[in-house]
Amino acid sequence: MKMTFVGAVKSVFVNFRKFKGTATRREYWFYILATALIGIVLSTIESSIWPPIETDDLIEAINQPTPFSSIAALILLIPTLSVTSRRMQDSGWSGKWLFLYLLPVVPLLMGIIGVVGYLNSTTAPEVEVLATMVAYFVPTLLIAFGVQVFLLILCLLPSKSREQGNKYASEA
């Protein structure tokens, strides 16, 4: 029996505590579609409640209130990690590969320490120096992008049965 859109989303929320087992590609991608649709709806609601401020200040423009999206992201975090782990296990890879999401944290912290250290030592930084400080964060972005691409590829892999060498597949 093929899994429907509603059945897939329901399955993810029912099994949100299960990091063992498998999730089919259909279940995984229907859930990803549902989270994207939820994000679009919530951001539309937020933009109508809190219209964008027309300003030249980038920091002020970025700091628009997004409480609905933030709450939804927190609610969907564990189910998303769970279904991604099960999807990776369905393709024969361990769900422990999700720990790669922590990899960009080290260069991010090093960049923050470098920038804060520099800003504490000067009163008015020059434009060239500010550009150099932004460059501190380029490795973090590249690593984060690489991790995302790698995990996407793992989720795109076809399902493998136990006979094909998948130790995570059920014994059917």
Buried (B, 14 or more C-beta within 10 A) or exposed (E): EEBEBEBBBBBBBEBBEBBEBBBBBBBBBBBBEBBEEBBEEBBEEBEEEEEEEEEEEEEEEEEEEBEBBEEBBEEBEEBBBBBBBBBBBBBBBEBEBBEBBEBBEEBBEBBEEBBEEBEEEEEEBEEEEEEBBEEBBEBBEEBBEEBEEEBEEBBEBEBBEEEEEBEBBEEE
